[in-house]
């Protein structure tokens, strides 16, 4: 840690060109265990999400709008995990790390783009579930391949552009030190706190960005599920209600965990970089990308059938080859 403090003192006298991420400075006794656990999570996350994408491509039974959106969630999770975890492994192993300022802003950009895009996509998925349950007769005429592709393009464009504008604004701030970030990745607030410039405009810009990319999708999700619940309650039979709810239970679980952690970190008036906040940040940057493929597949009959069919096809091919 002395090496990082020395670099901080040197950089403080000049314009900041690098930042120091302290990570989890109170876990030195568990360094190896933490490293191995995070490495295992990283491998499992990448494998599980690639498995979902592969299964979708190979199985004609999964070529439906909902599974199309699930594969896009997997893509966002792979991007997020790849952006955060390799550097986090280095931080845990070496008790901190030094990044260039541009690299830090780039990490924030990739992180924020994937998170905001996932928020937007979750709202599209909630609309999909709303139509499937509340207006099933018009579902296939509205939620078709063209709608899915258009929705995905809009999600990517909005997520890409608003975070790009925000990142450019951060880059043009004046950073004169100190350059130490008591966190394990470059989030918006830790970066801005290092600036010597007036950050009022960029904080207002970020608020508008948050409303567009996070709050509005959340309102759409809440409204969709209000109508879904009201429709399910009108179904006379218990079996019918249970079957209808099962079609959106996975999505609702993902939304609850995802938005729950975001609200704890960014909305509640707690000390942002406390141990609890770091733990919650670890949840939505590391744990959720692993949980998403598990939640979407573990009780999903279509995924199980597709997997068994592909496994049987592979067995048949091996049998013919022998």
QUITADA-V729665 format. One record per residue. N is the residue number from 1. PHI is phi in degrees with one decimal (999 if undefined). Layout:
n->N phi->PHI
n->N phi->PHI
//
This chain:
n->1 phi->999
n->2 phi->-61.3
n->3 phi->-61.8
n->4 phi->-70.4
n->5 phi->-67.3
n->6 phi->-65.1
n->7 phi->-62.1
n->8 phi->-63.8
n->9 phi->-66.6
n->10 phi->-66.9
n->11 phi->-69.0
n->12 phi->-61.7
n->13 phi->-77.8
n->14 phi->-127.3
n->15 phi->-66.2
n->16 phi->-73.0
n->17 phi->-118.4
n->18 phi->-144.4
n->19 phi->-126.3
n->20 phi->-115.2
n->21 phi->-96.4
n->22 phi->-81.3
n->23 phi->69.4
n->24 phi->-105.0
n->25 phi->-71.6
n->26 phi->-102.3
n->27 phi->-118.5
n->28 phi->-60.0
n->29 phi->-71.2
n->30 phi->-116.4
n->31 phi->-56.8
n->32 phi->-64.7
n->33 phi->-62.7
n->34 phi->-63.1
n->35 phi->-62.0
n->36 phi->-65.7
n->37 phi->-65.1
n->38 phi->-66.4
n->39 phi->-63.9
n->40 phi->-63.6
n->41 phi->-61.9
n->42 phi->-61.4
n->43 phi->-63.5
n->44 phi->-66.5
n->45 phi->-63.6
n->46 phi->-62.5
n->47 phi->-64.2
n->48 phi->-64.9
n->49 phi->-72.0
n->50 phi->-66.1
n->51 phi->-60.1
n->52 phi->-62.8
n->53 phi->-63.7
n->54 phi->-65.5
n->55 phi->-63.1
n->56 phi->-64.4
n->57 phi->-67.6
n->58 phi->-83.3
n->59 phi->-102.8
n->60 phi->-71.0
n->61 phi->-67.6
n->62 phi->-97.0
n->63 phi->-81.0
n->64 phi->-124.1
n->65 phi->-54.7
n->66 phi->-63.7
n->67 phi->-73.0
n->68 phi->-61.1
n->69 phi->-66.3
n->70 phi->-62.8
n->71 phi->-65.4
n->72 phi->-69.7
n->73 phi->-60.3
n->74 phi->-61.4
n->75 phi->-63.1
n->76 phi->-61.3
n->77 phi->-67.4
n->78 phi->-64.2
n->79 phi->-61.9
n->80 phi->-62.5
n->81 phi->-62.7
n->82 phi->-67.6
n->83 phi->-72.0
n->84 phi->-98.2
n->85 phi->-69.5
n->86 phi->-57.6
n->87 phi->-69.2
n->88 phi->-64.7
n->89 phi->-60.5
n->90 phi->-65.5
n->91 phi->-62.5
n->92 phi->-66.1
n->93 phi->-69.2
n->94 phi->-110.4
n->95 phi->57.3
n->96 phi->123.3
n->97 phi->-157.5
n->98 phi->-112.9
n->99 phi->-124.3
n->100 phi->-68.3
n->101 phi->-60.3
n->102 phi->-64.1
n->103 phi->-63.4
n->104 phi->-66.3
n->105 phi->-65.3
n->106 phi->-63.7
n->107 phi->-63.1
n->108 phi->-60.8
n->109 phi->-61.2
n->110 phi->-65.1
n->111 phi->-59.3
n->112 phi->-67.5
n->113 phi->-64.5
n->114 phi->-66.2
n->115 phi->-69.6
n->116 phi->-66.2
n->117 phi->-64.3
n->118 phi->-67.5
n->119 phi->-58.9
n->120 phi->-64.2
n->121 phi->-68.3
n->122 phi->-62.9
n->123 phi->-70.5
n->124 phi->-63.2
n->125 phi->-65.6
n->126 phi->-67.1
n->127 phi->-65.6
n->128 phi->-58.9
n->129 phi->-67.3
n->130 phi->-60.4
n->131 phi->-66.9
n->132 phi->-62.8
n->133 phi->-98.6
n->134 phi->-90.1
n->135 phi->-143.0
n->136 phi->-64.2
n->137 phi->-67.7
n->138 phi->-101.2
n->139 phi->-58.0
n->140 phi->-71.0
n->141 phi->-77.7
n->142 phi->-98.7
n->143 phi->-89.3
n->144 phi->-114.2
n->145 phi->-60.4
n->146 phi->-62.8
n->147 phi->-61.7
n->148 phi->-61.7
n->149 phi->-66.0
n->150 phi->-61.1
n->151 phi->-60.8
n->152 phi->-64.7
n->153 phi->-62.4
n->154 phi->-63.7
n->155 phi->-59.3
n->156 phi->-65.0
n->157 phi->-64.8
n->158 phi->-63.2
n->159 phi->-61.6
n->160 phi->-67.9
n->161 phi->-73.0
n->162 phi->-68.4
n->163 phi->-75.2
n->164 phi->-63.0
n->165 phi->-61.9
n->166 phi->-64.8
n->167 phi->-67.2
n->168 phi->-63.4
n->169 phi->-63.5
n->170 phi->-64.3
n->171 phi->-60.5
n->172 phi->-86.4
n->173 phi->-71.1
n->174 phi->-96.9
n->175 phi->-112.1
n->176 phi->-119.6
n->177 phi->102.0
n->178 phi->-68.7
n->179 phi->-126.1
n->180 phi->-99.0
n->181 phi->-113.5
n->182 phi->-85.5
n->183 phi->-156.4
n->184 phi->-105.1
n->185 phi->-153.9
n->186 phi->-88.7
n->187 phi->-93.4
n->188 phi->-60.8
n->189 phi->-63.2
n->190 phi->-58.9
n->191 phi->-69.1
n->192 phi->-64.2
n->193 phi->-64.0
n->194 phi->-81.8
n->195 phi->-80.9
n->196 phi->-95.1
n->197 phi->-82.3
n->198 phi->-74.9
n->199 phi->-102.1
n->200 phi->-59.6
n->201 phi->-65.1
n->202 phi->-69.7
n->203 phi->-69.3
n->204 phi->-67.0
n->205 phi->-60.0
n->206 phi->-67.6
n->207 phi->-62.7
n->208 phi->-62.8
n->209 phi->-59.5
n->210 phi->-64.5
n->211 phi->-64.2
n->212 phi->-69.0
n->213 phi->-90.5
n->214 phi->-123.8
n->215 phi->-70.8
n->216 phi->-61.8
n->217 phi->-58.0
n->218 phi->-63.6
n->219 phi->-63.4
n->220 phi->-61.6
n->221 phi->-63.4
n->222 phi->-61.3
n->223 phi->-62.5
n->224 phi->-61.4
n->225 phi->-75.4
n->226 phi->-62.8
n->227 phi->-66.4
n->228 phi->-63.0
n->229 phi->-63.1
n->230 phi->-62.4
n->231 phi->-68.5
n->232 phi->-63.5
n->233 phi->-64.7
n->234 phi->-82.1
n->235 phi->-70.3
n->236 phi->-67.0
n->237 phi->-91.5
n->238 phi->-65.1
n->239 phi->-63.0
n->240 phi->-64.6
n->241 phi->-64.9
n->242 phi->-65.0
n->243 phi->-67.1
n->244 phi->-66.2
n->245 phi->-67.3
n->246 phi->-64.2
n->247 phi->-71.7
n->248 phi->-123.2
n->249 phi->-64.8
n->250 phi->-63.8
n->251 phi->-62.2
n->252 phi->-64.0
n->253 phi->-63.7
n->254 phi->-62.0
n->255 phi->-61.2
n->256 phi->-61.9
n->257 phi->-67.1
n->258 phi->-63.0
n->259 phi->-71.9
n->260 phi->-60.3
n->261 phi->-69.7
n->262 phi->-62.6
n->263 phi->-65.2
n->264 phi->-61.3
n->265 phi->-78.2
n->266 phi->-106.3
n->267 phi->-108.5
n->268 phi->-64.7
n->269 phi->-76.8
n->270 phi->-110.6
n->271 phi->-67.6
n->272 phi->-59.3
n->273 phi->-106.1
n->274 phi->-73.4
n->275 phi->-60.3
n->276 phi->-63.8
n->277 phi->-64.2
n->278 phi->-62.5
n->279 phi->-63.7
n->280 phi->-69.1
n->281 phi->-63.4
n->282 phi->-62.6
n->283 phi->-65.0
n->284 phi->-86.0
n->285 phi->-99.9
n->286 phi->-120.8
n->287 phi->-77.6
n->288 phi->-60.2
n->289 phi->-59.2
n->290 phi->-83.0
n->291 phi->-71.0
n->292 phi->-53.8
n->293 phi->-64.6
n->294 phi->-67.6
n->295 phi->-62.4
n->296 phi->-76.4
n->297 phi->-115.1
n->298 phi->-62.6
n->299 phi->-116.6
n->300 phi->-95.4
n->301 phi->-66.4
n->302 phi->-64.5
n->303 phi->-64.8
n->304 phi->-64.3
n->305 phi->-65.8
n->306 phi->-63.9
n->307 phi->-64.4
n->308 phi->-65.1
n->309 phi->-67.1
n->310 phi->-66.7
n->311 phi->-64.2
n->312 phi->-67.2
n->313 phi->-62.9
n->314 phi->-65.1
n->315 phi->-62.5
n->316 phi->-63.7
n->317 phi->-65.4
n->318 phi->-66.7
n->319 phi->-65.8
n->320 phi->-66.5
n->321 phi->-66.1
n->322 phi->-84.1
//
